[in-house]
Amino acid sequence: MVSDRKNVDYVSALGFALGYLGGGILIVINAAMVYFHNDIGITLIEAYQYSFISVGIWWACFQYL
């Protein structure tokens, strides 16, 4: 059990908030990677591929938590 009955709403809201925060951070990192691909030394295609891979890893790591 993650929480008692008194704190279940708080724990649920905290879980959703942290999930959205983490997803927001990932999308900012991926958007920056695509936007600044020349500055970090990769092609645009590679930036899209790395973004796709990072999202796949994100889902694989946090899907069952």
N, C-alpha and C positions, 0 to 999 in steps of 0.2 A: 504494500500500500504506500502510495506516495504522500498522501496527506490525510488528515482526519476530516471529519464532516464539517468542522467549523472553518477550515481553511481551503476547502476544495475549489471554491470560486477564485480565490487569490492565486493558487497554484496553477490553475487552468489558464487564467489570464496572463500570468507571468510566462508560461510556456508558449502561448501564442505570440506574445510580445517579443520574446527572445527569438522565436522562429522568424518573425517578420524582420527583426533587426538584422539577423544573420543573412537572410536572403537579400535585404537591401544593401548590405555591405558587399556581398558577392556580386550583385548587379552593377554596383559602382566600380568595383575592381575590373569586371569584364568590360564595361563601357570604356573605362580609361585605357584598358589594354587595346581595344579596337581603335579608339580615337588617337592614341599616341603610339601606334604600332611602329612607325618609323623611328621614333625616339628610343624605343627599346630594342630595335634591331630585328624585327620580325616582319613578315609580309602581312597584308590584310587577311589573306586566306588563313595563314597560320594563327593570327589573332582570333579569328572566328572558330577555328578548330580547338584552340586552347580554351576558349570560353565554353564551348560545348563540352569538352572533357571535364572542365572544372565543375560545371553544373551536374554532370553525371556522377562525379566523385562526391559532390555535396549530397545528392539524393541517396547515393549508396551508403554514405556514412550516417545520415541522420533520418533515414526513412523509418526505422524501427525504434527510435528512442522515445 
